[in-house]
Amino acid sequence: MNISEMTLEDVCAVLPLYLDWYNGHEGGCWTEETAGKRIRQVLTVADSYSLLMRDDEGEPVGFVMGYFKQYDDIVGYTLEEIVIAAGRQHRGLGSALLAEVENRVREKGASCVELQAVNDQLHERYYGKAGYRNAANFVMKVKWLA
């Protein structure tokens, strides 16, 4: 496997992974237009840092997207998305990609990795295995606008 920094030029290569996972496995209704916009938004945010995992033939098998966020006394890394091709899951690739982004952002000065995840057993098991815990001092707030 080859892991490199992801750029805007990689959007078309990762779109099929994104659409397959979120539409085919999580019941989403993404289109190429909306998914492309979402990926480009994360890649162009200030201090964005994303990685692309390719197999030995150069085919994309997964990616992680996020950005660095400055706080008063530390820099954190906000992980926005991590996607592994559905046919390549349960082989340790997601764990390897998560560990790689953690190492690289630590080297770049991040003190922590933050993320929001769906509150279900799949995500709890995946992130829990990697040492992530629910933050006791934060709660997500939302206001739906009619």
Chimera marker file (.cmm) of the C-alpha trace (Angstrom):
<marker_set name="trace">
<marker id="1" x="0.000" y="0.000" z="0.000" r="1" g="1" b="0" radius="0.5"/>
<marker id="2" x="1.090" y="3.534" z="-0.769" r="1" g="1" b="0" radius="0.5"/>
<marker id="3" x="-0.128" y="6.467" z="1.345" r="1" g="1" b="0" radius="0.5"/>
<marker id="4" x="0.366" y="10.006" z="0.074" r="1" g="1" b="0" radius="0.5"/>
<marker id="5" x="-1.117" y="13.433" z="0.670" r="1" g="1" b="0" radius="0.5"/>
<marker id="6" x="-4.458" y="13.841" z="-1.065" r="1" g="1" b="0" radius="0.5"/>
<marker id="7" x="-5.010" y="16.849" z="-3.324" r="1" g="1" b="0" radius="0.5"/>
<marker id="8" x="-7.829" y="18.349" z="-5.354" r="1" g="1" b="0" radius="0.5"/>
<marker id="9" x="-6.552" y="16.374" z="-8.351" r="1" g="1" b="0" radius="0.5"/>
<marker id="10" x="-7.549" y="13.177" z="-6.480" r="1" g="1" b="0" radius="0.5"/>
<marker id="11" x="-11.247" y="14.067" z="-6.086" r="1" g="1" b="0" radius="0.5"/>
<marker id="12" x="-12.413" y="12.146" z="-9.170" r="1" g="1" b="0" radius="0.5"/>
<marker id="13" x="-10.423" y="9.088" z="-8.070" r="1" g="1" b="0" radius="0.5"/>
<marker id="14" x="-12.025" y="8.924" z="-4.607" r="1" g="1" b="0" radius="0.5"/>
<marker id="15" x="-15.597" y="9.810" z="-5.624" r="1" g="1" b="0" radius="0.5"/>
<marker id="16" x="-16.539" y="6.175" z="-6.392" r="1" g="1" b="0" radius="0.5"/>
<marker id="17" x="-15.341" y="5.069" z="-2.925" r="1" g="1" b="0" radius="0.5"/>
<marker id="18" x="-17.310" y="7.844" z="-1.253" r="1" g="1" b="0" radius="0.5"/>
<marker id="19" x="-20.507" y="7.226" z="-3.219" r="1" g="1" b="0" radius="0.5"/>
<marker id="20" x="-20.352" y="3.444" z="-2.807" r="1" g="1" b="0" radius="0.5"/>
<marker id="21" x="-19.795" y="3.581" z="0.933" r="1" g="1" b="0" radius="0.5"/>
<marker id="22" x="-22.255" y="6.297" z="1.897" r="1" g="1" b="0" radius="0.5"/>
<marker id="23" x="-25.004" y="5.403" z="-0.591" r="1" g="1" b="0" radius="0.5"/>
<marker id="24" x="-24.577" y="1.646" z="-0.723" r="1" g="1" b="0" radius="0.5"/>
<marker id="25" x="-23.809" y="0.933" z="2.928" r="1" g="1" b="0" radius="0.5"/>
<marker id="26" x="-25.112" y="3.839" z="4.971" r="1" g="1" b="0" radius="0.5"/>
<marker id="27" x="-28.285" y="4.688" z="3.059" r="1" g="1" b="0" radius="0.5"/>
<marker id="28" x="-27.146" y="8.103" z="1.837" r="1" g="1" b="0" radius="0.5"/>
<marker id="29" x="-28.363" y="9.965" z="-1.219" r="1" g="1" b="0" radius="0.5"/>
<marker id="30" x="-25.104" y="11.539" z="-2.404" r="1" g="1" b="0" radius="0.5"/>
<marker id="31" x="-24.618" y="12.477" z="-6.033" r="1" g="1" b="0" radius="0.5"/>
<marker id="32" x="-21.299" y="13.008" z="-7.792" r="1" g="1" b="0" radius="0.5"/>
<marker id="33" x="-21.991" y="16.740" z="-7.526" r="1" g="1" b="0" radius="0.5"/>
<marker id="34" x="-22.750" y="16.807" z="-3.780" r="1" g="1" b="0" radius="0.5"/>
<marker id="35" x="-20.014" y="14.325" z="-2.847" r="1" g="1" b="0" radius="0.5"/>
<marker id="36" x="-17.477" y="16.187" z="-4.962" r="1" g="1" b="0" radius="0.5"/>
<marker id="37" x="-18.471" y="19.441" z="-3.317" r="1" g="1" b="0" radius="0.5"/>
<marker id="38" x="-18.135" y="17.890" z="0.173" r="1" g="1" b="0" radius="0.5"/>
<marker id="39" x="-14.677" y="16.502" z="-0.580" r="1" g="1" b="0" radius="0.5"/>
<marker id="40" x="-13.506" y="19.766" z="-2.160" r="1" g="1" b="0" radius="0.5"/>
<marker id="41" x="-14.807" y="21.729" z="0.854" r="1" g="1" b="0" radius="0.5"/>
<marker id="42" x="-12.629" y="19.729" z="3.227" r="1" g="1" b="0" radius="0.5"/>
<marker id="43" x="-9.603" y="19.789" z="0.921" r="1" g="1" b="0" radius="0.5"/>
<marker id="44" x="-9.744" y="23.576" z="0.550" r="1" g="1" b="0" radius="0.5"/>
<marker id="45" x="-10.379" y="24.559" z="4.179" r="1" g="1" b="0" radius="0.5"/>
<marker id="46" x="-7.477" y="26.417" z="5.807" r="1" g="1" b="0" radius="0.5"/>
<marker id="47" x="-4.851" y="23.997" z="7.176" r="1" g="1" b="0" radius="0.5"/>
<marker id="48" x="-6.431" y="20.999" z="5.447" r="1" g="1" b="0" radius="0.5"/>
<marker id="49" x="-4.495" y="17.735" z="5.629" r="1" g="1" b="0" radius="0.5"/>
<marker id="50" x="-5.736" y="14.587" z="3.917" r="1" g="1" b="0" radius="0.5"/>
<marker id="51" x="-4.232" y="11.251" z="2.897" r="1" g="1" b="0" radius="0.5"/>
<marker id="52" x="-4.955" y="8.862" z="0.039" r="1" g="1" b="0" radius="0.5"/>
<marker id="53" x="-4.206" y="5.122" z="0.231" r="1" g="1" b="0" radius="0.5"/>
<marker id="54" x="-3.560" y="3.287" z="-3.042" r="1" g="1" b="0" radius="0.5"/>
<marker id="55" x="-2.896" y="-0.391" z="-3.670" r="1" g="1" b="0" radius="0.5"/>
<marker id="56" x="0.197" y="-1.668" z="-5.492" r="1" g="1" b="0" radius="0.5"/>
<marker id="57" x="-1.540" y="-1.139" z="-8.846" r="1" g="1" b="0" radius="0.5"/>
<marker id="58" x="-2.243" y="2.507" z="-8.012" r="1" g="1" b="0" radius="0.5"/>
<marker id="59" x="-5.979" y="2.071" z="-7.410" r="1" g="1" b="0" radius="0.5"/>
<marker id="60" x="-7.460" y="4.139" z="-4.549" r="1" g="1" b="0" radius="0.5"/>
<marker id="61" x="-8.567" y="1.915" z="-1.662" r="1" g="1" b="0" radius="0.5"/>
<marker id="62" x="-9.207" y="4.555" z="0.991" r="1" g="1" b="0" radius="0.5"/>
<marker id="63" x="-8.719" y="8.101" z="2.177" r="1" g="1" b="0" radius="0.5"/>
<marker id="64" x="-8.872" y="10.268" z="5.257" r="1" g="1" b="0" radius="0.5"/>
<marker id="65" x="-9.689" y="13.989" z="5.263" r="1" g="1" b="0" radius="0.5"/>
<marker id="66" x="-9.400" y="16.638" z="7.926" r="1" g="1" b="0" radius="0.5"/>
<marker id="67" x="-7.717" y="19.819" z="8.993" r="1" g="1" b="0" radius="0.5"/>
<marker id="68" x="-5.685" y="21.356" z="11.771" r="1" g="1" b="0" radius="0.5"/>
<marker id="69" x="-7.515" y="23.591" z="14.222" r="1" g="1" b="0" radius="0.5"/>
<marker id="70" x="-5.823" y="26.145" z="16.478" r="1" g="1" b="0" radius="0.5"/>
<marker id="71" x="-6.907" y="26.465" z="20.101" r="1" g="1" b="0" radius="0.5"/>
<marker id="72" x="-5.454" y="28.830" z="22.692" r="1" g="1" b="0" radius="0.5"/>
<marker id="73" x="-2.763" y="26.437" z="23.903" r="1" g="1" b="0" radius="0.5"/>
<marker id="74" x="-2.746" y="23.501" z="21.452" r="1" g="1" b="0" radius="0.5"/>
<marker id="75" x="-3.303" y="22.520" z="17.845" r="1" g="1" b="0" radius="0.5"/>
<marker id="76" x="-5.799" y="19.760" z="17.197" r="1" g="1" b="0" radius="0.5"/>
<marker id="77" x="-6.568" y="17.776" z="14.081" r="1" g="1" b="0" radius="0.5"/>
<marker id="78" x="-10.242" y="17.417" z="13.153" r="1" g="1" b="0" radius="0.5"/>
<marker id="79" x="-10.845" y="14.185" z="11.265" r="1" g="1" b="0" radius="0.5"/>
<marker id="80" x="-13.814" y="14.775" z="8.972" r="1" g="1" b="0" radius="0.5"/>
<marker id="81" x="-13.978" y="11.582" z="6.903" r="1" g="1" b="0" radius="0.5"/>
<marker id="82" x="-12.266" y="8.210" z="6.679" r="1" g="1" b="0" radius="0.5"/>
<marker id="83" x="-13.400" y="5.829" z="3.952" r="1" g="1" b="0" radius="0.5"/>
<marker id="84" x="-12.100" y="2.405" z="2.949" r="1" g="1" b="0" radius="0.5"/>
<marker id="85" x="-13.498" y="0.676" z="-0.148" r="1" g="1" b="0" radius="0.5"/>
<marker id="86" x="-16.244" y="-1.707" z="0.942" r="1" g="1" b="0" radius="0.5"/>
<marker id="87" x="-14.555" y="-4.697" z="-0.702" r="1" g="1" b="0" radius="0.5"/>
<marker id="88" x="-11.293" y="-3.959" z="1.122" r="1" g="1" b="0" radius="0.5"/>
<marker id="89" x="-12.627" y="-3.655" z="4.657" r="1" g="1" b="0" radius="0.5"/>
<marker id="90" x="-11.836" y="-5.999" z="7.559" r="1" g="1" b="0" radius="0.5"/>
<marker id="91" x="-8.210" y="-6.313" z="6.430" r="1" g="1" b="0" radius="0.5"/>
<marker id="92" x="-6.660" y="-3.704" z="8.720" r="1" g="1" b="0" radius="0.5"/>
<marker id="93" x="-6.469" y="-0.987" z="6.054" r="1" g="1" b="0" radius="0.5"/>
<marker id="94" x="-8.668" y="1.461" z="7.963" r="1" g="1" b="0" radius="0.5"/>
<marker id="95" x="-6.655" y="0.916" z="11.138" r="1" g="1" b="0" radius="0.5"/>
<marker id="96" x="-3.420" y="1.407" z="9.198" r="1" g="1" b="0" radius="0.5"/>
<marker id="97" x="-4.684" y="4.604" z="7.563" r="1" g="1" b="0" radius="0.5"/>
<marker id="98" x="-5.933" y="5.974" z="10.890" r="1" g="1" b="0" radius="0.5"/>
<marker id="99" x="-2.585" y="5.204" z="12.552" r="1" g="1" b="0" radius="0.5"/>
<marker id="100" x="-0.728" y="6.849" z="9.658" r="1" g="1" b="0" radius="0.5"/>
<marker id="101" x="-2.736" y="10.074" z="9.838" r="1" g="1" b="0" radius="0.5"/>
<marker id="102" x="-2.266" y="10.140" z="13.633" r="1" g="1" b="0" radius="0.5"/>
<marker id="103" x="1.509" y="9.806" z="13.239" r="1" g="1" b="0" radius="0.5"/>
<marker id="104" x="1.749" y="12.415" z="10.509" r="1" g="1" b="0" radius="0.5"/>
<marker id="105" x="-0.393" y="15.029" z="12.271" r="1" g="1" b="0" radius="0.5"/>
<marker id="106" x="1.533" y="14.454" z="15.519" r="1" g="1" b="0" radius="0.5"/>
<marker id="107" x="4.755" y="15.173" z="13.586" r="1" g="1" b="0" radius="0.5"/>
<marker id="108" x="3.122" y="18.370" z="12.284" r="1" g="1" b="0" radius="0.5"/>
<marker id="109" x="2.310" y="19.551" z="15.803" r="1" g="1" b="0" radius="0.5"/>
<marker id="110" x="-1.173" y="18.251" z="16.609" r="1" g="1" b="0" radius="0.5"/>
<marker id="111" x="-1.780" y="17.374" z="20.266" r="1" g="1" b="0" radius="0.5"/>
<marker id="112" x="-5.000" y="15.455" z="19.623" r="1" g="1" b="0" radius="0.5"/>
<marker id="113" x="-7.321" y="14.087" z="16.965" r="1" g="1" b="0" radius="0.5"/>
<marker id="114" x="-10.990" y="15.035" z="17.248" r="1" g="1" b="0" radius="0.5"/>
<marker id="115" x="-13.873" y="13.552" z="15.317" r="1" g="1" b="0" radius="0.5"/>
<marker id="116" x="-17.610" y="13.137" z="15.283" r="1" g="1" b="0" radius="0.5"/>
<marker id="117" x="-18.941" y="9.647" z="14.637" r="1" g="1" b="0" radius="0.5"/>
<marker id="118" x="-22.288" y="7.983" z="14.246" r="1" g="1" b="0" radius="0.5"/>
<marker id="119" x="-23.417" y="6.620" z="17.602" r="1" g="1" b="0" radius="0.5"/>
<marker id="120" x="-23.562" y="2.917" z="16.728" r="1" g="1" b="0" radius="0.5"/>
<marker id="121" x="-21.677" y="-0.303" z="17.462" r="1" g="1" b="0" radius="0.5"/>
<marker id="122" x="-19.698" y="-0.276" z="14.202" r="1" g="1" b="0" radius="0.5"/>
<marker id="123" x="-18.172" y="3.123" z="14.852" r="1" g="1" b="0" radius="0.5"/>
<marker id="124" x="-17.760" y="2.484" z="18.585" r="1" g="1" b="0" radius="0.5"/>
<marker id="125" x="-15.839" y="-0.728" z="17.886" r="1" g="1" b="0" radius="0.5"/>
<marker id="126" x="-13.643" y="0.797" z="15.138" r="1" g="1" b="0" radius="0.5"/>
<marker id="127" x="-12.677" y="3.963" z="16.994" r="1" g="1" b="0" radius="0.5"/>
<marker id="128" x="-12.600" y="2.259" z="20.389" r="1" g="1" b="0" radius="0.5"/>
<marker id="129" x="-10.078" y="-0.272" z="19.088" r="1" g="1" b="0" radius="0.5"/>
<marker id="130" x="-7.872" y="2.661" z="18.088" r="1" g="1" b="0" radius="0.5"/>
<marker id="131" x="-8.116" y="4.226" z="21.556" r="1" g="1" b="0" radius="0.5"/>
<marker id="132" x="-10.770" y="6.872" z="20.916" r="1" g="1" b="0" radius="0.5"/>
<marker id="133" x="-13.172" y="7.618" z="23.761" r="1" g="1" b="0" radius="0.5"/>
<marker id="134" x="-16.264" y="9.762" z="24.054" r="1" g="1" b="0" radius="0.5"/>
<marker id="135" x="-15.389" y="13.237" z="25.291" r="1" g="1" b="0" radius="0.5"/>
<marker id="136" x="-17.002" y="13.837" z="28.666" r="1" g="1" b="0" radius="0.5"/>
<marker id="137" x="-16.696" y="17.620" z="28.459" r="1" g="1" b="0" radius="0.5"/>
<marker id="138" x="-18.407" y="18.193" z="25.088" r="1" g="1" b="0" radius="0.5"/>
<marker id="139" x="-21.843" y="17.504" z="23.704" r="1" g="1" b="0" radius="0.5"/>
<marker id="140" x="-22.928" y="18.011" z="20.126" r="1" g="1" b="0" radius="0.5"/>
<marker id="141" x="-25.708" y="20.567" z="19.678" r="1" g="1" b="0" radius="0.5"/>
<marker id="142" x="-27.911" y="20.941" z="16.630" r="1" g="1" b="0" radius="0.5"/>
<marker id="143" x="-30.803" y="23.157" z="15.650" r="1" g="1" b="0" radius="0.5"/>
<marker id="144" x="-32.739" y="21.985" z="12.603" r="1" g="1" b="0" radius="0.5"/>
<marker id="145" x="-33.975" y="24.894" z="10.545" r="1" g="1" b="0" radius="0.5"/>
<marker id="146" x="-37.411" y="24.443" z="9.034" r="1" g="1" b="0" radius="0.5"/>
<link id1="1" id2="2" r="1" g="1" b="0" radius="0.2"/>
<link id1="2" id2="3" r="1" g="1" b="0" radius="0.2"/>
<link id1="3" id2="4" r="1" g="1" b="0" radius="0.2"/>
<link id1="4" id2="5" r="1" g="1" b="0" radius="0.2"/>
<link id1="5" id2="6" r="1" g="1" b="0" radius="0.2"/>
<link id1="6" id2="7" r="1" g="1" b="0" radius="0.2"/>
<link id1="7" id2="8" r="1" g="1" b="0" radius="0.2"/>
<link id1="8" id2="9" r="1" g="1" b="0" radius="0.2"/>
<link id1="9" id2="10" r="1" g="1" b="0" radius="0.2"/>
<link id1="10" id2="11" r="1" g="1" b="0" radius="0.2"/>
<link id1="11" id2="12" r="1" g="1" b="0" radius="0.2"/>
<link id1="12" id2="13" r="1" g="1" b="0" radius="0.2"/>
<link id1="13" id2="14" r="1" g="1" b="0" radius="0.2"/>
<link id1="14" id2="15" r="1" g="1" b="0" radius="0.2"/>
<link id1="15" id2="16" r="1" g="1" b="0" radius="0.2"/>
<link id1="16" id2="17" r="1" g="1" b="0" radius="0.2"/>
<link id1="17" id2="18" r="1" g="1" b="0" radius="0.2"/>
<link id1="18" id2="19" r="1" g="1" b="0" radius="0.2"/>
<link id1="19" id2="20" r="1" g="1" b="0" radius="0.2"/>
<link id1="20" id2="21" r="1" g="1" b="0" radius="0.2"/>
<link id1="21" id2="22" r="1" g="1" b="0" radius="0.2"/>
<link id1="22" id2="23" r="1" g="1" b="0" radius="0.2"/>
<link id1="23" id2="24" r="1" g="1" b="0" radius="0.2"/>
<link id1="24" id2="25" r="1" g="1" b="0" radius="0.2"/>
<link id1="25" id2="26" r="1" g="1" b="0" radius="0.2"/>
<link id1="26" id2="27" r="1" g="1" b="0" radius="0.2"/>
<link id1="27" id2="28" r="1" g="1" b="0" radius="0.2"/>
<link id1="28" id2="29" r="1" g="1" b="0" radius="0.2"/>
<link id1="29" id2="30" r="1" g="1" b="0" radius="0.2"/>
<link id1="30" id2="31" r="1" g="1" b="0" radius="0.2"/>
<link id1="31" id2="32" r="1" g="1" b="0" radius="0.2"/>
<link id1="32" id2="33" r="1" g="1" b="0" radius="0.2"/>
<link id1="33" id2="34" r="1" g="1" b="0" radius="0.2"/>
<link id1="34" id2="35" r="1" g="1" b="0" radius="0.2"/>
<link id1="35" id2="36" r="1" g="1" b="0" radius="0.2"/>
<link id1="36" id2="37" r="1" g="1" b="0" radius="0.2"/>
<link id1="37" id2="38" r="1" g="1" b="0" radius="0.2"/>
<link id1="38" id2="39" r="1" g="1" b="0" radius="0.2"/>
<link id1="39" id2="40" r="1" g="1" b="0" radius="0.2"/>
<link id1="40" id2="41" r="1" g="1" b="0" radius="0.2"/>
<link id1="41" id2="42" r="1" g="1" b="0" radius="0.2"/>
<link id1="42" id2="43" r="1" g="1" b="0" radius="0.2"/>
<link id1="43" id2="44" r="1" g="1" b="0" radius="0.2"/>
<link id1="44" id2="45" r="1" g="1" b="0" radius="0.2"/>
<link id1="45" id2="46" r="1" g="1" b="0" radius="0.2"/>
<link id1="46" id2="47" r="1" g="1" b="0" radius="0.2"/>
<link id1="47" id2="48" r="1" g="1" b="0" radius="0.2"/>
<link id1="48" id2="49" r="1" g="1" b="0" radius="0.2"/>
<link id1="49" id2="50" r="1" g="1" b="0" radius="0.2"/>
<link id1="50" id2="51" r="1" g="1" b="0" radius="0.2"/>
<link id1="51" id2="52" r="1" g="1" b="0" radius="0.2"/>
<link id1="52" id2="53" r="1" g="1" b="0" radius="0.2"/>
<link id1="53" id2="54" r="1" g="1" b="0" radius="0.2"/>
<link id1="54" id2="55" r="1" g="1" b="0" radius="0.2"/>
<link id1="55" id2="56" r="1" g="1" b="0" radius="0.2"/>
<link id1="56" id2="57" r="1" g="1" b="0" radius="0.2"/>
<link id1="57" id2="58" r="1" g="1" b="0" radius="0.2"/>
<link id1="58" id2="59" r="1" g="1" b="0" radius="0.2"/>
<link id1="59" id2="60" r="1" g="1" b="0" radius="0.2"/>
<link id1="60" id2="61" r="1" g="1" b="0" radius="0.2"/>
<link id1="61" id2="62" r="1" g="1" b="0" radius="0.2"/>
<link id1="62" id2="63" r="1" g="1" b="0" radius="0.2"/>
<link id1="63" id2="64" r="1" g="1" b="0" radius="0.2"/>
<link id1="64" id2="65" r="1" g="1" b="0" radius="0.2"/>
<link id1="65" id2="66" r="1" g="1" b="0" radius="0.2"/>
<link id1="66" id2="67" r="1" g="1" b="0" radius="0.2"/>
<link id1="67" id2="68" r="1" g="1" b="0" radius="0.2"/>
<link id1="68" id2="69" r="1" g="1" b="0" radius="0.2"/>
<link id1="69" id2="70" r="1" g="1" b="0" radius="0.2"/>
<link id1="70" id2="71" r="1" g="1" b="0" radius="0.2"/>
<link id1="71" id2="72" r="1" g="1" b="0" radius="0.2"/>
<link id1="72" id2="73" r="1" g="1" b="0" radius="0.2"/>
<link id1="73" id2="74" r="1" g="1" b="0" radius="0.2"/>
<link id1="74" id2="75" r="1" g="1" b="0" radius="0.2"/>
<link id1="75" id2="76" r="1" g="1" b="0" radius="0.2"/>
<link id1="76" id2="77" r="1" g="1" b="0" radius="0.2"/>
<link id1="77" id2="78" r="1" g="1" b="0" radius="0.2"/>
<link id1="78" id2="79" r="1" g="1" b="0" radius="0.2"/>
<link id1="79" id2="80" r="1" g="1" b="0" radius="0.2"/>
<link id1="80" id2="81" r="1" g="1" b="0" radius="0.2"/>
<link id1="81" id2="82" r="1" g="1" b="0" radius="0.2"/>
<link id1="82" id2="83" r="1" g="1" b="0" radius="0.2"/>
<link id1="83" id2="84" r="1" g="1" b="0" radius="0.2"/>
<link id1="84" id2="85" r="1" g="1" b="0" radius="0.2"/>
<link id1="85" id2="86" r="1" g="1" b="0" radius="0.2"/>
<link id1="86" id2="87" r="1" g="1" b="0" radius="0.2"/>
<link id1="87" id2="88" r="1" g="1" b="0" radius="0.2"/>
<link id1="88" id2="89" r="1" g="1" b="0" radius="0.2"/>
<link id1="89" id2="90" r="1" g="1" b="0" radius="0.2"/>
<link id1="90" id2="91" r="1" g="1" b="0" radius="0.2"/>
<link id1="91" id2="92" r="1" g="1" b="0" radius="0.2"/>
<link id1="92" id2="93" r="1" g="1" b="0" radius="0.2"/>
<link id1="93" id2="94" r="1" g="1" b="0" radius="0.2"/>
<link id1="94" id2="95" r="1" g="1" b="0" radius="0.2"/>
<link id1="95" id2="96" r="1" g="1" b="0" radius="0.2"/>
<link id1="96" id2="97" r="1" g="1" b="0" radius="0.2"/>
<link id1="97" id2="98" r="1" g="1" b="0" radius="0.2"/>
<link id1="98" id2="99" r="1" g="1" b="0" radius="0.2"/>
<link id1="99" id2="100" r="1" g="1" b="0" radius="0.2"/>
<link id1="100" id2="101" r="1" g="1" b="0" radius="0.2"/>
<link id1="101" id2="102" r="1" g="1" b="0" radius="0.2"/>
<link id1="102" id2="103" r="1" g="1" b="0" radius="0.2"/>
<link id1="103" id2="104" r="1" g="1" b="0" radius="0.2"/>
<link id1="104" id2="105" r="1" g="1" b="0" radius="0.2"/>
<link id1="105" id2="106" r="1" g="1" b="0" radius="0.2"/>
<link id1="106" id2="107" r="1" g="1" b="0" radius="0.2"/>
<link id1="107" id2="108" r="1" g="1" b="0" radius="0.2"/>
<link id1="108" id2="109" r="1" g="1" b="0" radius="0.2"/>
<link id1="109" id2="110" r="1" g="1" b="0" radius="0.2"/>
<link id1="110" id2="111" r="1" g="1" b="0" radius="0.2"/>
<link id1="111" id2="112" r="1" g="1" b="0" radius="0.2"/>
<link id1="112" id2="113" r="1" g="1" b="0" radius="0.2"/>
<link id1="113" id2="114" r="1" g="1" b="0" radius="0.2"/>
<link id1="114" id2="115" r="1" g="1" b="0" radius="0.2"/>
<link id1="115" id2="116" r="1" g="1" b="0" radius="0.2"/>
<link id1="116" id2="117" r="1" g="1" b="0" radius="0.2"/>
<link id1="117" id2="118" r="1" g="1" b="0" radius="0.2"/>
<link id1="118" id2="119" r="1" g="1" b="0" radius="0.2"/>
<link id1="119" id2="120" r="1" g="1" b="0" radius="0.2"/>
<link id1="120" id2="121" r="1" g="1" b="0" radius="0.2"/>
<link id1="121" id2="122" r="1" g="1" b="0" radius="0.2"/>
<link id1="122" id2="123" r="1" g="1" b="0" radius="0.2"/>
<link id1="123" id2="124" r="1" g="1" b="0" radius="0.2"/>
<link id1="124" id2="125" r="1" g="1" b="0" radius="0.2"/>
<link id1="125" id2="126" r="1" g="1" b="0" radius="0.2"/>
<link id1="126" id2="127" r="1" g="1" b="0" radius="0.2"/>
<link id1="127" id2="128" r="1" g="1" b="0" radius="0.2"/>
<link id1="128" id2="129" r="1" g="1" b="0" radius="0.2"/>
<link id1="129" id2="130" r="1" g="1" b="0" radius="0.2"/>
<link id1="130" id2="131" r="1" g="1" b="0" radius="0.2"/>
<link id1="131" id2="132" r="1" g="1" b="0" radius="0.2"/>
<link id1="132" id2="133" r="1" g="1" b="0" radius="0.2"/>
<link id1="133" id2="134" r="1" g="1" b="0" radius="0.2"/>
<link id1="134" id2="135" r="1" g="1" b="0" radius="0.2"/>
<link id1="135" id2="136" r="1" g="1" b="0" radius="0.2"/>
<link id1="136" id2="137" r="1" g="1" b="0" radius="0.2"/>
<link id1="137" id2="138" r="1" g="1" b="0" radius="0.2"/>
<link id1="138" id2="139" r="1" g="1" b="0" radius="0.2"/>
<link id1="139" id2="140" r="1" g="1" b="0" radius="0.2"/>
<link id1="140" id2="141" r="1" g="1" b="0" radius="0.2"/>
<link id1="141" id2="142" r="1" g="1" b="0" radius="0.2"/>
<link id1="142" id2="143" r="1" g="1" b="0" radius="0.2"/>
<link id1="143" id2="144" r="1" g="1" b="0" radius="0.2"/>
<link id1="144" id2="145" r="1" g="1" b="0" radius="0.2"/>
<link id1="145" id2="146" r="1" g="1" b="0" radius="0.2"/>
</marker_set>
